Amino acid sequence: MVKHVLVVGFARSGAAAARLLHAEGAEVLVSDPKLDMTDARVQSLTAAGVHFTTTQTNDLLNGIDLVVKNPGIPYTAPILVEAQVRHIEIVVEVALAQKYLVGDWIAITGSNGKTTTTEMVAAVLRQAETDEHHIYVAGNIGVPVSETAPQMTVQDTMVTGQSPVLPVP
């Protein structure tokens, strides 16, 4: 059965989530009032079969199995409130990536100092990096987790400046 997913908010994490979900065979609709349809990422994903809209009306939720929200969009946004009313699961991009994280994951959390701490931890770990053990930095710095996680092996380590989100969908 094909999963129908609404990605609310594009940016880097929305683009990565849309790409990953489409690769998994999902029907993906991205909704973002600030979309630039001339953006190369939008055009590339459109050519691949991902759909885009600049509206965020509740009718977008019809037939949707999962909503992926951009971390910057509050759960109080009207479309997310309606998704909750309809009991549609809402996740963030990091939750999509968790099933691909087969190596170690160090998640730096908090309200201040995440980026600096993430960079310091990654720098220390890179001292022991080998051809078989890679260190990845993803999340709010680097690239989105869902863009990086699928290429990891069990020997690799990812350091992120955002906390993991459970459960995995």
N, CA, C and O atoms as a DFTB+ gen file, in Angstrom:
676 C
 N C O
     1  1       0.846      -1.189       0.000
     2  2       0.000       0.000       0.000
     3  2       0.887       1.246       0.000
     4  3       1.835       1.333       0.781
     5  1       0.591       2.186      -0.850
     6  2       1.357       3.428      -0.953
     7  2       0.960       4.357       0.182
     8  3      -0.225       4.581       0.433
     9  1       1.941       4.883       0.847
    10  2       1.698       5.836       1.918
    11  2       1.582       7.229       1.306
    12  3       2.383       7.604       0.450
    13  1       0.589       7.989       1.744
    14  2       0.381       9.359       1.282
    15  2       0.846      10.298       2.386
    16  3       0.326      10.272       3.501
    17  1       1.834      11.130       2.059
    18  2       2.486      11.961       3.066
    19  2       2.391      13.427       2.685
    20  3       2.595      13.798       1.528
    21  1       2.082      14.251       3.667
    22  2       2.101      15.693       3.515
    23  2       3.312      16.224       4.271
    24  3       3.435      16.007       5.476
    25  1       4.200      16.914       3.574
    26  2       5.350      17.572       4.194
    27  2       4.978      19.036       4.346
    28  3       4.732      19.725       3.355
    29  1       4.936      19.514       5.584
    30  2       4.550      20.887       5.881
    31  2       5.820      21.695       6.141
    32  3       6.484      21.534       7.164
    33  1       6.134      22.563       5.190
    34  2       7.361      23.353       5.264
    35  2       8.445      22.685       4.439
    36  3       8.679      21.484       4.566
    37  1       9.099      23.453       3.605
    38  2      10.088      22.872       2.699
    39  2      11.484      23.005       3.305
    40  3      11.939      22.079       3.977
    41  1      12.154      24.083       3.098
    42  2      13.509      24.316       3.609
    43  2      14.386      23.078       3.397
    44  3      14.066      22.226       2.568
    45  1      15.482      22.978       4.139
    46  2      16.403      21.847       3.957
    47  2      15.811      20.535       4.460
    48  3      15.898      19.511       3.782
    49  1      15.210      20.566       5.649
    50  2      14.694      19.313       6.206
    51  2      13.489      18.801       5.424
    52  3      13.336      17.592       5.250
    53  1      12.636      19.704       4.953
    54  2      11.482      19.296       4.157
    55  2      11.887      18.693       2.828
    56  3      11.299      17.713       2.372
    57  1      12.904      19.291       2.205
    58  2      13.408      18.758       0.939
    59  2      13.995      17.364       1.139
    60  3      13.742      16.460       0.343
    61  1      14.775      17.193       2.195
    62  2      15.382      15.889       2.472
    63  2      14.319      14.841       2.800
    64  3      14.407      13.699       2.350
    65  1      13.318      15.234       3.585
    66  2      12.235      14.307       3.925
    67  2      11.453      13.903       2.679
    68  3      11.142      12.727       2.491
    69  1      11.137      14.876       1.831
    70  2      10.397      14.578       0.596
    71  2      11.184      13.626      -0.290
    72  3      10.621      12.689      -0.856
    73  1      12.481      13.862      -0.410
    74  2      13.338      13.012      -1.239
    75  2      13.376      11.582      -0.692
    76  3      13.245      10.624      -1.453
    77  1      13.553      11.437       0.612
    78  2      13.619      10.118       1.243
    79  2      12.289       9.381       1.113
    80  3      12.261       8.205       0.748
    81  1      11.197      10.064       1.409
    82  2       9.875       9.436       1.328
    83  2       9.542       9.017      -0.104
    84  3       9.002       7.933      -0.327
    85  1       9.859       9.868      -1.060
    86  2       9.605       9.524      -2.459
    87  2      10.428       8.297      -2.858
    88  3       9.931       7.416      -3.559
    89  1      11.676       8.242      -2.416
    90  2      12.540       7.089      -2.718
    91  2      11.980       5.803      -2.106
    92  3      12.204       4.712      -2.630
    93  1      11.253       5.936      -1.001
    94  2      10.623       4.776      -0.357
    95  2       9.320       4.390      -1.037
    96  3       8.712       3.384      -0.672
    97  1       8.877       5.173      -2.023
    98  2       7.657       4.847      -2.750
    99  2       6.416       5.576      -2.291
   100  3       5.319       5.266      -2.755
   101  1       6.555       6.536      -1.395
   102  2       5.399       7.290      -0.908
   103  2       4.955       8.324      -1.933
   104  3       5.754       8.823      -2.726
   105  1       3.665       8.633      -1.899
   106  2       3.124       9.757      -2.653
   107  2       3.322      10.976      -1.753
   108  3       2.788      11.025      -0.645
   109  1       4.086      11.954      -2.225
   110  2       4.473      13.076      -1.374
   111  2       3.914      14.386      -1.918
   112  3       4.028      14.690      -3.106
   113  1       3.304      15.153      -1.012
   114  2       2.837      16.503      -1.301
   115  2       3.533      17.430      -0.316
   116  3       3.459      17.217       0.894
   117  1       4.201      18.447      -0.819
   118  2       4.872      19.437       0.022
   119  2       4.047      20.710       0.021
   120  3       3.675      21.217      -1.037
   121  1       3.761      21.227       1.211
   122  2       2.985      22.453       1.360
   123  2       3.824      23.502       2.073
   124  3       4.289      23.292       3.193
   125  1       4.009      24.635       1.403
   126  2       4.766      25.730       2.007
   127  2       4.351      27.031       1.319
   128  3       4.584      27.199       0.122
   129  1       3.737      27.954       2.069
   130  2       3.304      29.214       1.466
   131  2       4.460      30.028       0.877
   132  3       4.236      30.884       0.021
   133  1       5.682      29.772       1.324
   134  2       6.842      30.538       0.851
   135  2       7.610      29.821      -0.249
   136  3       8.737      30.201      -0.566
   137  1       7.012      28.786      -0.834
   138  2       7.699      28.029      -1.878
   139  2       8.085      28.901      -3.059
   140  3       7.317      29.753      -3.507
   141  1       9.279      28.670      -3.547
   142  2       9.740      29.293      -4.781
   143  2       9.773      28.187      -5.822
   144  3      10.676      27.351      -5.819
   145  1       8.796      28.182      -6.705
   146  2       8.679      27.094      -7.681
   147  2       9.838      27.068      -8.678
   148  3       9.986      26.101      -9.425
   149  1      10.664      28.123      -8.698
   150  2      11.830      28.120      -9.576
   151  2      13.066      27.554      -8.883
   152  3      14.106      27.390      -9.520
   153  1      12.968      27.256      -7.594
   154  2      14.069      26.663      -6.831
   155  2      14.476      25.333      -7.482
   156  3      13.616      24.525      -7.835
   157  1      15.755      25.114      -7.634
   158  2      16.253      23.897      -8.298
   159  2      15.807      22.633      -7.568
   160  3      15.527      21.620      -8.209
   161  1      15.737      22.677      -6.225
   162  2      15.297      21.491      -5.471
   163  2      13.834      21.189      -5.748
   164  3      13.448      20.027      -5.880
   165  1      13.018      22.240      -5.835
   166  2      11.596      22.061      -6.143
   167  2      11.448      21.473      -7.537
   168  3      10.686      20.525      -7.731
   169  1      12.156      22.015      -8.493
   170  2      12.063      21.529      -9.868
   171  2      12.548      20.085      -9.991
   172  3      11.939      19.286     -10.703
   173  1      13.631      19.747      -9.305
   174  2      14.157      18.381      -9.346
   175  2      13.159      17.391      -8.740
   176  3      12.903      16.331      -9.311
   177  1      12.602      17.740      -7.587
   178  2      11.637      16.853      -6.946
   179  2      10.333      16.776      -7.736
   180  3       9.707      15.718      -7.792
   181  1       9.921      17.883      -8.344
   182  2       8.727      17.865      -9.184
   183  2       8.926      16.913     -10.354
   184  3       8.038      16.123     -10.674
   185  1      10.079      16.985     -10.986
   186  2      10.389      16.092     -12.109
   187  2      10.383      14.633     -11.677
   188  3      10.080      13.747     -12.476
   189  1      10.719      14.381     -10.408
   190  2      10.736      13.011      -9.890
   191  2       9.346      12.516      -9.494
   192  3       9.148      11.319      -9.287
   193  1       8.370      13.448      -9.387
   194  2       7.013      13.034      -9.051
   195  2       6.482      13.542      -7.728
   196  3       5.372      13.185      -7.333
   197  1       7.249      14.367      -7.033
   198  2       6.769      14.976      -5.792
   199  2       5.901      16.174      -6.175
   200  3       6.212      16.898      -7.120
   201  1       4.812      16.375      -5.436
   202  2       3.876      17.454      -5.724
   203  2       4.070      18.598      -4.725
   204  3       4.458      18.378      -3.577
   205  1       3.795      19.815      -5.180
   206  2       3.994      21.001      -4.354
   207  2       2.766      21.896      -4.410
   208  3       2.055      21.951      -5.414
   209  1       2.537      22.601      -3.293
   210  2       1.478      23.604      -3.239
   211  2       1.905      24.706      -2.280
   212  3       2.658      24.475      -1.333
   213  1       1.410      25.904      -2.546
   214  2       1.679      27.020      -1.643
   215  2       0.512      27.244      -0.682
   216  3       0.523      28.198       0.096
   217  1      -0.478      26.382      -0.733
   218  2      -1.616      26.501       0.189
   219  2      -1.394      25.587       1.393
   220  3      -0.625      24.628       1.337
   221  1      -2.081      25.908       2.468
   222  2      -2.070      25.037       3.648
   223  2      -3.473      24.953       4.225
   224  3      -3.711      25.272       5.389
   225  1      -4.383      24.518       3.383
   226  2      -5.761      24.370       3.817
   227  2      -5.987      22.952       4.337
   228  3      -5.265      22.023       3.977
   229  1      -6.980      22.806       5.169
   230  2      -7.254      21.511       5.792
   231  2      -7.592      20.411       4.802
   232  3      -7.400      19.233       5.104
   233  1      -8.097      20.773       3.612
   234  2      -8.430      19.737       2.634
   235  2      -7.175      19.009       2.122
   236  3      -7.289      17.933       1.536
   237  1      -5.993      19.577       2.334
   238  2      -4.752      18.872       1.965
   239  2      -4.576      17.584       2.774
   240  3      -3.841      16.684       2.369
   241  1      -5.251      17.506       3.909
   242  2      -5.126      16.333       4.782
   243  2      -5.980      15.147       4.323
   244  3      -5.812      14.036       4.824
   245  1      -6.887      15.375       3.382
   246  2      -7.740      14.283       2.901
   247  2      -6.877      13.187       2.282
   248  3      -6.118      13.440       1.346
   249  1      -6.997      11.983       2.802
   250  2      -6.254      10.843       2.278
   251  2      -4.814      10.754       2.744
   252  3      -4.072       9.887       2.283
   253  1      -4.404      11.627       3.644
   254  2      -3.016      11.648       4.131
   255  2      -2.855      10.651       5.277
   256  3      -3.692      10.576       6.177
   257  1      -1.748       9.876       5.226
   258  2      -1.435       8.891       6.266
   259  2      -0.446       9.425       7.291
   260  3      -0.429       8.978       8.438
   261  1       0.369      10.374       6.879
   262  2       1.449      10.876       7.727
   263  2       1.727      12.322       7.361
   264  3       1.695      12.695       6.188
   265  1       2.003      13.140       8.381
   266  2       2.428      14.522       8.173
   267  2       3.844      14.657       8.713
   268  3       4.132      14.248       9.838
   269  1       4.723      15.233       7.901
   270  2       6.084      15.543       8.334
   271  2       6.163      17.052       8.440
   272  3       5.948      17.761       7.457
   273  1       6.470      17.544       9.627
   274  2       6.507      18.991       9.829
   275  2       7.934      19.487       9.933
   276  3       8.809      18.812      10.475
   277  1       8.150      20.669       9.408
   278  2       9.427      21.344       9.558
   279  2       9.593      21.701      11.030
   280  3       8.626      22.116      11.669
   281  1      10.801      21.549      11.586
   282  2      10.988      21.849      13.012
   283  2      10.602      23.276      13.395
   284  3      10.259      23.523      14.552
   285  1      10.649      24.213      12.460
   286  2      10.320      25.601      12.763
   287  2       8.839      25.908      12.793
   288  3       8.449      27.019      13.153
   289  1       8.008      24.953      12.426
   290  2       6.563      25.182      12.398
   291  2       5.951      24.647      13.693
   292  3       6.109      23.469      14.010
   293  1       5.257      25.500      14.439
   294  2       4.691      25.054      15.719
   295  2       3.502      24.099      15.520
   296  3       2.791      24.166      14.517
   297  1       3.312      23.227      16.487
   298  2       2.183      22.300      16.448
   299  2       0.847      23.030      16.526
   300  3      -0.206      22.429      16.309
   301  1       0.887      24.325      16.836
   302  2      -0.346      25.112      16.898
   303  2      -0.749      25.671      15.535
   304  3      -1.787      26.322      15.426
   305  1       0.051      25.430      14.496
   306  2      -0.328      25.863      13.143
   307  2      -1.650      25.183      12.788
   308  3      -1.816      23.995      13.067
   309  1      -2.588      25.902      12.184
   310  2      -3.923      25.354      11.920
   311  2      -3.930      23.988      11.222
   312  3      -4.716      23.118      11.600
   313  1      -3.093      23.785      10.238
   314  2      -3.099      22.501       9.523
   315  2      -2.624      21.366      10.426
   316  3      -3.085      20.232      10.295
   317  1      -1.702      21.667      11.344
   318  2      -1.229      20.635      12.272
   319  2      -2.255      20.355      13.367
   320  3      -2.395      19.218      13.817
   321  1      -2.965      21.385      13.788
   322  2      -4.055      21.181      14.747
   323  2      -5.111      20.274      14.123
   324  3      -5.597      19.350      14.776
   325  1      -5.468      20.530      12.868
   326  2      -6.466      19.700      12.189
   327  2      -5.960      18.272      12.009
   328  3      -6.734      17.323      12.129
   329  1      -4.671      18.111      11.722
   330  2      -4.104      16.761      11.595
   331  2      -4.229      16.017      12.926
   332  3      -4.521      14.821      12.949
   333  1      -4.009      16.724      14.026
   334  2      -4.154      16.102      15.344
   335  2      -5.606      15.701      15.596
   336  3      -5.873      14.623      16.126
   337  1      -6.539      16.571      15.217
   338  2      -7.963      16.278      15.380
   339  2      -8.326      15.018      14.587
   340  3      -9.115      14.194      15.049
   341  1      -7.751      14.876      13.406
   342  2      -8.019      13.717      12.555
   343  2      -7.187      12.489      12.931
   344  3      -7.290      11.446      12.285
   345  1      -6.376      12.611      13.958
   346  2      -5.513      11.510      14.426
   347  2      -4.534      11.045      13.352
   348  3      -4.263       9.851      13.221
   349  1      -4.007      11.997      12.584
   350  2      -2.978      11.709      11.599
   351  2      -1.631      11.893      12.305
   352  3      -1.384      12.919      12.939
   353  1      -0.781      10.898      12.186
   354  2       0.524      10.968      12.831
   355  2       1.328      12.136      12.271
   356  3       1.361      12.364      11.062
   357  1       1.980      12.876      13.180
   358  2       2.844      13.995      12.804
   359  2       4.245      13.689      13.323
   360  3       4.422      13.376      14.501
   361  1       5.241      13.780      12.440
   362  2       6.630      13.560      12.841
   363  2       7.495      14.680      12.267
   364  3       7.062      15.425      11.387
   365  1       8.706      14.786      12.768
   366  2       9.697      15.688      12.191
   367  2      10.671      14.853      11.366
   368  3      10.705      13.627      11.475
   369  1      11.456      15.533      10.543
   370  2      12.365      14.865       9.608
   371  2      13.308      13.887      10.295
   372  3      13.608      12.832       9.737
   373  1      13.775      14.212      11.481
   374  2      14.706      13.334      12.197
   375  2      14.066      11.972      12.466
   376  3      14.743      10.946      12.397
   377  1      12.778      11.955      12.768
   378  2      12.097      10.688      13.051
   379  2      12.088       9.775      11.829
   380  3      12.172       8.554      11.966
   381  1      11.988      10.355      10.642
   382  2      12.043       9.538       9.427
   383  2      13.382       8.850       9.284
   384  3      13.462       7.708       8.832
   385  1      14.424       9.545       9.668
   386  2      15.786       9.048       9.473
   387  2      16.188       7.990      10.482
   388  3      17.115       7.222      10.224
   389  1      15.527       7.928      11.610
   390  2      15.956       7.035      12.685
   391  2      16.063       5.580      12.254
   392  3      16.955       4.872      12.723
   393  1      15.189       5.115      11.385
   394  2      15.244       3.709      10.992
   395  2      16.487       3.391      10.168
   396  3      16.841       2.223      10.006
   397  1      17.155       4.423       9.646
   398  2      18.375       4.227       8.874
   399  2      19.628       4.324       9.739
   400  3      20.715       3.949       9.299
   401  1      19.488       4.813      10.940
   402  2      20.646       5.004      11.810
   403  2      21.091       3.666      12.381
   404  3      20.566       3.198      13.391
   405  1      22.059       3.067      11.722
   406  2      22.528       1.746      12.138
   407  2      23.808       1.836      12.951
   408  3      24.171       0.876      13.632
   409  1      24.492       2.956      12.896
   410  2      25.710       3.146      13.677
   411  2      25.379       3.847      14.976
   412  3      24.247       3.796      15.457
   413  1      26.374       4.497      15.533
   414  2      26.177       5.253      16.774
   415  2      25.611       6.629      16.454
   416  3      25.879       7.192      15.392
   417  1      24.827       7.161      17.382
   418  2      24.228       8.471      17.211
   419  2      24.419       9.253      18.497
   420  3      23.993       8.827      19.571
   421  1      25.056      10.383      18.374
   422  2      25.232      11.278      19.509
   423  2      24.379      12.510      19.221
   424  3      24.642      13.257      18.279
   425  1      23.357      12.708      20.043
   426  2      22.439      13.830      19.848
   427  2      22.671      14.863      20.940
   428  3      22.507      14.572      22.125
   429  1      23.046      16.047      20.547
   430  2      23.296      17.148      21.470
   431  2      21.996      17.940      21.601
   432  3      21.452      18.425      20.609
   433  1      21.503      18.066      22.837
   434  2      20.240      18.761      23.048
   435  2      20.452      19.994      23.917
   436  3      21.538      20.214      24.455
   437  1      19.418      20.775      24.041
   438  2      19.473      21.956      24.885
   439  2      19.042      23.179      24.112
   440  3      18.739      23.094      22.922
   441  1      19.013      24.318      24.781
   442  2      18.565      25.532      24.123
   443  2      19.721      26.446      23.719
   444  3      19.541      27.316      22.867
   445  1      20.889      26.272      24.305
   446  2      22.048      27.098      23.965
   447  2      23.292      26.210      23.838
   448  3      23.513      25.312      24.650
   449  1      24.087      26.475      22.819
   450  2      25.372      25.798      22.690
   451  2      25.375      24.494      21.919
   452  3      26.397      23.809      21.877
   453  1      24.249      24.131      21.304
   454  2      24.200      22.859      20.564
   455  2      25.187      22.824      19.407
   456  3      25.898      21.835      19.230
   457  1      25.239      23.881      18.627
   458  2      26.112      23.899      17.455
   459  2      27.576      23.805      17.866
   460  3      28.327      23.009      17.304
   461  1      27.982      24.604      18.832
   462  2      29.366      24.576      19.304
   463  2      29.720      23.216      19.876
   464  3      30.779      22.669      19.568
   465  1      28.852      22.668      20.699
   466  2      29.116      21.372      21.304
   467  2      29.162      20.272      20.247
   468  3      30.015      19.387      20.311
   469  1      28.248      20.322      19.272
   470  2      28.239      19.346      18.182
   471  2      29.555      19.397      17.419
   472  3      30.151      18.360      17.125
   473  1      30.003      20.599      17.101
   474  2      31.262      20.755      16.371
   475  2      32.449      20.236      17.176
   476  3      33.352      19.612      16.619
   477  1      32.452      20.491      18.482
   478  2      33.558      20.027      19.333
   479  2      33.573      18.501      19.425
   480  3      34.630      17.883      19.297
   481  1      32.425      17.901      19.643
   482  2      32.343      16.446      19.739
   483  2      32.783      15.802      18.421
   484  3      33.546      14.836      18.423
   485  1      32.304      16.336      17.305
   486  2      32.685      15.797      15.997
   487  2      34.187      15.930      15.767
   488  3      34.811      15.017      15.226
   489  1      34.778      17.063      16.175
   490  2      36.222      17.266      16.008
   491  2      37.017      16.240      16.807
   492  3      38.021      15.721      16.320
   493  1      36.582      15.946      18.014
   494  2      37.266      14.938      18.834
   495  2      37.134      13.561      18.187
   496  3      38.116      12.826      18.080
   497  1      35.934      13.214      17.760
   498  2      35.713      11.900      17.148
   499  2      36.476      11.737      15.835
   500  3      36.937      10.644      15.506
   501  1      36.601      12.826      15.096
   502  2      37.310      12.744      13.808
   503  2      38.784      12.383      13.980
   504  3      39.429      11.948      13.026
   505  1      39.315      12.557      15.173
   506  2      40.702      12.162      15.434
   507  2      40.877      10.649      15.303
   508  3      41.980      10.164      15.048
   509  1      39.783       9.912      15.479
   510  2      39.824       8.445      15.379
   511  2      39.142       7.922      14.117
   512  3      38.941       6.716      13.969
   513  1      38.789       8.828      13.212
   514  2      38.098       8.421      11.982
   515  2      39.033       7.604      11.095
   516  3      40.219       7.910      10.968
   517  1      38.471       6.552      10.484
   518  2      39.235       5.699       9.571
   519  2      38.430       5.501       8.295
   520  3      37.329       6.033       8.157
   521  1      38.987       4.730       7.361
   522  2      38.248       4.418       6.134
   523  2      37.001       3.601       6.420
   524  3      36.047       3.626       5.643
   525  1      37.004       2.873       7.535
   526  2      35.858       2.031       7.888
   527  2      34.916       2.710       8.892
   528  3      33.779       2.270       9.062
   529  1      35.370       3.760       9.548
   530  2      34.581       4.429      10.584
   531  2      34.502       5.916      10.259
   532  3      35.456       6.666      10.462
   533  1      33.326       6.327       9.741
   534  2      33.126       7.723       9.350
   535  2      32.357       8.482      10.427
   536  3      31.516       7.919      11.128
   537  1      32.659       9.753      10.539
   538  2      31.940      10.640      11.451
   539  2      31.105      11.593      10.596
   540  3      31.634      12.277       9.720
   541  1      29.814      11.630      10.854
   542  2      28.903      12.511      10.130
   543  2      28.364      13.566      11.086
   544  3      28.086      13.272      12.249
   545  1      28.218      14.781      10.601
   546  2      27.572      15.853      11.361
   547  2      26.314      16.210      10.584
   548  3      26.377      16.518       9.394
   549  1      25.182      16.168      11.255
   550  2      23.909      16.417      10.581
   551  2      22.940      17.075      11.549
   552  3      23.228      17.246      12.734
   553  1      21.807      17.431      11.021
   554  2      20.769      18.045      11.848
   555  2      20.726      19.536      11.615
   556  3      20.691      19.994      10.473
   557  1      20.729      20.297      12.701
   558  2      20.618      21.744      12.530
   559  2      21.911      22.375      12.008
   560  3      21.929      23.557      11.665
   561  1      22.992      21.592      11.946
   562  2      24.203      22.020      11.248
   563  2      24.561      20.896      10.287
   564  3      24.187      19.744      10.507
   565  1      25.254      21.214       9.263
   566  2      25.549      20.180       8.272
   567  2      24.345      19.961       7.382
   568  3      23.686      20.912       6.961
   569  1      24.068      18.718       7.102
   570  2      22.940      18.374       6.234
   571  2      21.849      17.713       7.066
   572  3      22.112      17.262       8.180
   573  1      20.637      17.651       6.544
   574  2      19.560      16.999       7.294
   575  2      19.888      15.529       7.607
   576  3      20.567      14.858       6.830
   577  1      19.406      15.054       8.731
   578  2      19.663      13.682       9.165
   579  2      19.159      12.678       8.134
   580  3      19.834      11.683       7.871
   581  1      17.996      12.917       7.548
   582  2      17.434      11.959       6.586
   583  2      18.207      11.927       5.276
   584  3      18.010      11.026       4.461
   585  1      19.080      12.896       5.072
   586  2      19.936      12.882       3.890
   587  2      21.218      12.092       4.156
   588  3      21.808      11.522       3.238
   589  1      21.634      12.065       5.402
   590  2      22.896      11.440       5.786
   591  2      22.721      10.000       6.268
   592  3      23.513       9.127       5.914
   593  1      21.705       9.753       7.061
   594  2      21.539       8.446       7.708
   595  2      21.527       7.253       6.753
   596  3      22.129       6.231       7.081
   597  1      20.873       7.327       5.587
   598  2      20.843       6.151       4.716
   599  2      22.213       5.679       4.226
   600  3      22.348       4.527       3.815
   601  1      23.221       6.536       4.261
   602  2      24.544       6.118       3.802
   603  2      25.440       5.587       4.912
   604  3      26.573       5.186       4.647
   605  1      24.957       5.575       6.142
   606  2      25.754       5.116       7.273
   607  2      25.880       3.594       7.307
   608  3      25.036       2.866       6.783
   609  1      26.958       3.141       7.937
   610  2      27.150       1.716       8.232
   611  2      27.187       1.559       9.745
   612  3      27.190       2.549      10.476
   613  1      27.215       0.324      10.209
   614  2      27.224       0.084      11.658
   615  2      28.496       0.595      12.321
   616  3      28.519       0.781      13.538
   617  1      29.547       0.824      11.553
   618  2      30.799       1.326      12.125
   619  2      30.811       2.857      12.258
   620  3      31.694       3.407      12.916
   621  1      29.859       3.536      11.655
   622  2      29.859       4.996      11.604
   623  2      29.201       5.633      12.817
   624  3      28.476       4.984      13.571
   625  1      29.475       6.920      12.983
   626  2      28.880       7.700      14.069
   627  2      28.325       8.994      13.500
   628  3      28.975       9.658      12.693
   629  1      27.122       9.346      13.924
   630  2      26.518      10.622      13.551
   631  2      26.401      11.488      14.795
   632  3      25.980      11.025      15.854
   633  1      26.780      12.751      14.651
   634  2      26.627      13.729      15.718
   635  2      25.620      14.755      15.219
   636  3      25.799      15.343      14.152
   637  1      24.561      14.971      15.995
   638  2      23.538      15.937      15.594
   639  2      23.345      16.977      16.678
   640  3      23.548      16.717      17.864
   641  1      22.950      18.153      16.245
   642  2      22.646      19.248      17.160
   643  2      21.161      19.368      17.405
   644  3      20.651      20.466      17.627
   645  1      20.472      18.266      17.367
   646  2      19.042      18.263      17.706
   647  2      18.731      16.904      18.302
   648  3      19.427      15.924      18.038
   649  1      17.708      16.853      19.086
   650  2      17.420      15.609      19.790
   651  2      16.661      14.620      18.909
   652  3      15.911      15.022      18.020
   653  1      16.859      13.317      19.160
   654  2      16.097      12.318      18.428
   655  2      14.631      12.362      18.840
   656  3      14.289      12.788      19.943
   657  1      13.788      11.918      17.942
   658  2      12.358      11.951      18.182
   659  2      11.838      10.523      18.066
   660  3      12.003       9.887      17.025
   661  1      11.227      10.025      19.100
   662  2      10.665       8.687      19.088
   663  2       9.160       8.774      19.184
   664  3       8.676       9.779      19.704
   665  1       8.387       7.826      18.737
   666  2       8.804       6.587      18.109
   667  2       9.067       6.765      16.614
   668  3       8.673       7.765      16.015
   669  1       9.721       5.799      16.039
   670  2       9.968       5.802      14.606
   671  2       8.684       5.396      13.913
   672  3       8.045       4.423      14.314
   673  1       8.287       6.145      12.850
   674  2       7.035       5.783      12.157
   675  2       7.155       4.463      11.436
   676  3       6.197       4.014      10.806
